[in-house]
Amino acid sequence: MFYIQVAHARSYKPVSPDKRKPRNSKPSETEARTDKSSQFAQNQTKEYIRNAQRVYFYERRTFS
C-alpha cells in the first residue's frame, strides 16, 4: 500500500494554465470513455485495498 501512495505522489504533475482546455469545450467521446474506465479502475482498486485490509484485520484477530 505504501508503494501505491508513493507512486501516486510522484505521478502528480500540475498542469500549466496555458495547456488546459477551455471550460466550454466538450470532451470527445474517447476522452469521456477513458475517464469513465479510469474512474472505474480507480474505484475497483480502492475496493480491493479496503477488502485486503479487512481480511488482514479479521485473520489477525482470528488466529492470534
Secondary structure, DSSP 8 states (H G I E B T S, - for coil): -HHHHHHHHHH-----GGGS--TT----HHHHHHHHHHHHHHHHHHHHHHHHHHHHHHHHHHH-
